[in-house]
């Protein structure tokens, strides 16, 4: 029996790959028409930090990312969670 390569397995099970938190966050911002300035004001996290996270120029600590998520409305947060499922 031949062993399948990692790329064969990746292609077969690609549906198991979860999107990154950055991708889910960006899709939530886009899909819910969220204004980053509002998130910044509500979360206390600078808009520049959020924007740089969105583009991949910066990482956010867990604590800072949680502050941003806490600034979501209930509907926005539910949208974010559905994208991760």
C-alpha positions in Angstrom: 0.0 0.0 0.0 1.5 3.4 -1.0 1.6 6.2 1.5 -0.3 9.3 0.5 1.7 12.5 0.3 0.8 15.4 2.6 -0.4 17.4 -0.4 -2.8 14.6 -1.3 -4.1 14.5 2.3 -4.4 18.3 2.4 -6.4 18.4 -0.8 -8.7 15.6 0.4 -9.3 17.1 3.8 -9.1 20.8 2.9 -12.7 21.3 4.3 -11.2 20.7 7.8 -8.9 23.8 7.5 -10.3 26.6 9.6 -9.8 30.2 8.4 -7.5 32.3 10.5 -8.9 34.6 13.1 -7.7 37.5 11.0 -9.7 36.2 8.0 -12.8 35.7 10.2 -12.4 39.1 11.7 -12.0 40.8 8.3 -15.0 39.0 6.9 -17.0 40.1 10.0 -16.0 43.7 9.6 -16.9 43.6 5.9 -20.1 41.5 6.2 -21.5 43.6 9.1 -20.3 47.0 7.7 -18.3 47.7 10.9 -16.5 51.0 11.1 -13.1 50.4 12.6 -13.1 53.8 14.3 -16.2 52.7 16.2 -14.5 49.5 17.3 -11.5 51.5 18.4 -13.5 54.0 20.4 -15.6 51.3 22.1 -12.7 48.9 22.8 -10.0 51.4 23.7 -7.7 49.8 21.1 -6.2 52.3 18.6 -7.8 52.2 15.1 -4.2 52.0 13.6 -3.6 48.8 15.6 -6.8 47.2 14.4 -6.1 48.3 10.8 -2.6 46.9 10.9 -3.9 43.7 12.3 -6.4 43.5 9.4 -3.6 43.8 6.8 -1.3 41.4 8.6 1.3 44.1 9.5 0.7 43.5 13.2 -0.4 40.8 15.6 -2.7 41.4 18.6 -2.3 39.8 21.9 -5.2 37.7 23.2 -6.1 40.4 25.7 -6.2 43.1 23.1 -8.1 40.9 20.5 -10.7 40.1 23.3 -11.2 43.9 23.9 -11.9 44.3 20.2 -14.3 41.4 20.1 -16.0 42.8 23.2 -16.7 45.9 21.3 -18.8 44.0 18.8 -22.6 44.1 19.1 -24.3 40.8 19.9 -25.2 40.4 16.2 -21.7 41.1 15.0 -20.2 38.6 17.5 -22.7 35.9 16.5 -21.7 36.5 12.9 -18.0 36.2 13.9 -18.7 32.9 15.7 -20.7 31.5 12.8 -17.8 32.1 10.4 -15.6 30.0 12.7 -17.9 27.1 12.8 
